[in-house]
Amino acid sequence: MPATIGMLRQLLDAGELTPVGGTAFALTPALRESYTSGSTEELEYVALTDAARASLRLLAVDQDPEDTDDGQEPLRRVVVSADVEDVTLRPDLDHAVVRVSGSVPMDAIAAIHVDTPEAERAVRAAAAVIDDADLGDEDAELALGDVEDHELAWYATQELPFLLELM
């Protein structure tokens, strides 16, 4: 599920996460069929990458990417991995998109993936131009490539309070 640091804070407080618009990404039959080869792990990584790009969209909407005010949350892509059974496939949106009905409880969350501080500059640049990239702007596509060169760090759910405290 794509998320933001603010959404992680809400997850910690409420003990559950409600994906924006119910949108999440998964290894779906359509995603598997769209690749001629690839292990389950490789295809799950594709879904994770799609969710990370969706996190950029949340950042573009939630925060002014040009604002560097110290009071704002750090600009980092966030993906929350969970084991959720009740999903609806959304091939009309993309191969990996699913709709989650309702909130996902903390005990269903398997891991949290977050950009490291070194990625913030690239995240800021990509969030500012993500819509332009969709429209084919080459410079914007390069900015997305730059941010996607940064791997997301993996955290267990027990580490969430410490991760947020350090931000």
C-alpha positions, 0 to 999 in steps of 0.5 A: 500500500502506498503511504506517507510518513504522516500515514505511518504516524496514523498507523502507529496511533490507530493500529490500522492503515486505510489505503487512500481510495482503497488503492494497493498493489499486489502480485495479481494474475494480470501482472504475472501474465504481463511478464514472460518470466520472473519469480514470485519475488521478482514480480512482488518487487514490481508491485512494490515499485508501482506502490512506491511510485504511487507514494510519490503521487501522495507526496505531490498532493499532500505536500508542496514539493518546493516547501522545505519548512522544517515543520513538515514531514520528511519527503520519503516514499513509503510502502506498507506490505501486508497480507490482505485477502479481501481485495478486488482486482483493478486491471482497468487501472493497471496490472498490479492495482487492487482495491482493499476494502476497509482498513488493514490492521497492524497484525496484517502488516508484514513490513514497512519500506521507507526511503533513506534520508539520502533519497529526499532530494530525489523524492522532492524532485520526482514528486514535483514532476510526476504528472509531467512524467505521465504526459511524456516529459523526458526531464520528468521521466529522468527525475523519476528514474533518479528516485527509483535508483534509491532502494527502499529500506525495510523495517519490521512493524516493531521498529515503526515507533523508533523509525518515526522517533528518529524522523 
